[in-house]
């Protein structure tokens, strides 16, 4: 730091080459056998070009003795905390994959390209043989680039037994794999019970002040990137929004009635210690997947809106498995918005989830299906003649650009699992009877037993306030006229016409 400027701020960040965290986590759930590892000191394995070392200068006392004169040093490798380090280190890792792609199977190279989030690698495969081969070959190819993989964890004990103890994670290093229980590890921040192969949640009821700052601290401490607990967290977000609407300060004590609601919410959170979600999207021995299809359900209410996505898988025996993929629950904006607009916003959210999942899943997917309990939204999407006001027109345009009208279907409110995302749920109700994780029951049945398609929606858009008023504009088209007539019609008065003609005649005489 010099004169208020940090040298680190002057470094260029470089392109973002890192795979998305959501994408890595979603793909981590695809296979029954999961592997996790990380690169030891990743940034320090990547050297800095000689002409760039001056950008990583720092001052240090010799041997830590502050009585001696400061000495200037320069880092020869990339360091943690530098703005440029993630991009440079990831580029070196991807370059290692590119340089060795002709020597190793595509599965190993794709693991480097798509299953690393900075220095953490999360991967799932179908068989024990694949897992052992992946461990061996991934270790080899990374070593060619100077990257050493360590802290290996696997949900299959027979795979762990093939990994030397010094390369295993600390929690599994000294275990007796024949009888000891495998520990709970952090998979990109998500708690993963390796022994049961499930995602879990450990909620610590921290005592924070009853202020906006204290509430935000507790809500933010619940790390849930895939949205398993989205309906449970929504009521807390609504409390924060209400306090913001009342213009409470960050450290101002909240009203007693709101404090009582908040205390009840935090007290119920401990019940989530018994909540878990299967890591793998398919049950054990499900077999080869013959068909995969995404189903997105959306809903909105006066207090919130959201969407949830499920993956419907069919195996060779025509057995069906429906798995939760990702969910989103959002509070409504402070500015008052009509329910039809909120339902449309939820539909756009579902479309955005579909666009992201089509890229990140990497599966051969059938055409996605979208479910909404709003016939108004379905009318908006199916409409091809009526012109809407800007808010509706923009969102309908997004939906029509990314989906087809035939992909949208009606679901009754009673069957809609996204209702939990729009209204929120208490922890007790969520644990007992929520279809948020399991999905609609009809998806496990053949398509003929799904809710019937509404072929003709009731049309009443003429009275809809979102429809633009029709304006009749008349335009007159003049037939082609001769030059003399054009000249006569050009001027607005007889005097101007005479003066102009006189000048033209004078010019003619001069020429």
Secondary structure, DSSP 8 states (H G I E B T S, - for coil): -BTTB-GGGGS------S--HHHHHHHTTSSSEEEEEEETTTGGGSB--GGGGGGGEEEEEGGG-TTS-EEEEE-SB--TT-TTHHHHHHHHHHHHHHHTTTTS-HHHHHHHHHSEETTEEEEEESSHHHHHHHHHHHHHHHHHTT--EEEEEES-HHHHTTS-GGGB-HHHHT--TTTS---EEEETTEEEETTTTEEE---------SSHHHHHHHHHHS--TT-TTHHHHHHHHHHHHHHHHTT--TTS---HHHHHHHHHHHHHGGGGGG-EEESSSS-TT---EEEEEEEEEEEE-SSEEEEEEEEEEEETT--EEEEEEEEEEEE--SS---HHHHHHHHHHHHHHHHHHHHHHS-S-----EEEES-HHHHHHHH-SS--B-HHHHHHHHHHHHHS-GGGEEE--GGG-TTHHHHH---HHHHHHH--TTT--GGGGS-GGGS----SS----GGG-TTB---------------HHHHHHHH-SSHHHHHHHHHHHHHHHHH-
